[in-house]
């Protein structure tokens, strides 16, 4: 059980993120100042800086919330023995649902993923490692089930599937995919093509053999 002081800190952090979510969505990330965030959260400007050193760190706070959300989706909706493609779809569709409810967060995420500018390296590094720590064990288990080749560099495979996810979400932002079902179908098709290329030759969907 957490103490009152820790509970207040969690409430203050949540209030800052809620205020940022509201203001970023209404007027954009670039047009929102720390002063405005403090007023919206009902706290002093200095209090914000005791939790987050900059707006980019507030953005990373959203990334941490997103990671917790999608990990919860993954553990709730699939088990360790679930086929890899189903686990990947559960994970990345969980990410998409988070983004679709927080469009401005998703827009910033897309920009900083493709053209990183001012993210705080010492905060984003551990976050990246948490992400890798979720996916790499999934890929290891898939290798043991002969779903993936054993000669693959798994951190690169993580990047490959994440790039496919970013491409799919980008298509949704541009209006080429209109519904969650459209996104799921496109993602499944892209992931299956990737799986066919990464699988042992005897297990590929096209029946090719080396």
BELHU-V595068 format. One record per pair of residues at least 6 apart in sequence whose ideal C-beta (glycine too) atoms are under 6 Angstrom apart, sorted by the first residue. I is the first residue (numbers start at 0). J is the second residue. D is the distance in Angstrom with one decimal. If there is no record, write none. Layout:
# BELHU-V595068
I,J,D ; I,J,D
This chain:
# BELHU-V595068
12,50,5.5 ; 14,40,4.5 ; 15,40,5.1 ; 15,47,5.9 ; 15,50,6.0 ; 16,60,5.6 ; 18,36,5.3 ; 18,39,3.7 ; 18,40,4.0 ; 19,36,5.8 ; 19,57,5.0 ; 22,31,4.5 ; 22,35,5.9 ; 22,39,5.8 ; 23,31,5.8 ; 23,103,4.3 ; 24,103,4.5 ; 28,107,5.2 ; 33,44,5.8 ; 33,47,5.8 ; 34,44,6.0 ; 37,44,4.4 ; 37,47,5.4 ; 51,57,4.8 ; 55,117,5.0 ; 55,118,5.3 ; 55,119,5.6 ; 56,119,5.6 ; 58,107,5.7 ; 59,122,4.9 ; 61,104,5.0 ; 62,126,5.6 ; 65,97,5.0 ; 68,97,5.2 ; 69,90,5.7 ; 69,93,3.9 ; 69,94,5.0 ; 72,93,3.4 ; 73,89,5.5 ; 73,90,5.0 ; 76,89,5.0 ; 77,86,5.0 ; 77,89,4.9 ; 83,141,4.0 ; 83,146,4.9 ; 84,190,5.5 ; 84,194,5.6 ; 86,137,5.7 ; 87,190,5.7 ; 88,187,6.0 ; 91,164,4.6 ; 92,183,5.8 ; 95,182,5.7 ; 98,105,3.5 ; 111,118,5.5 ; 112,165,5.9 ; 131,157,5.7 ; 134,157,4.7 ; 135,153,4.9 ; 138,153,4.7 ; 138,156,5.7 ; 141,147,4.6 ; 142,149,5.2 ; 145,199,5.6 ; 145,202,5.7 ; 147,197,5.3 ; 148,199,5.4 ; 163,189,4.6 ; 167,182,6.0 ; 167,185,5.3 ; 167,186,4.9 ; 170,176,4.8 ; 171,182,5.5 ; 176,182,5.1 ; 176,185,5.8 ; 195,203,5.1 ; 195,204,4.6 ; 200,208,5.1 ; 200,209,4.3
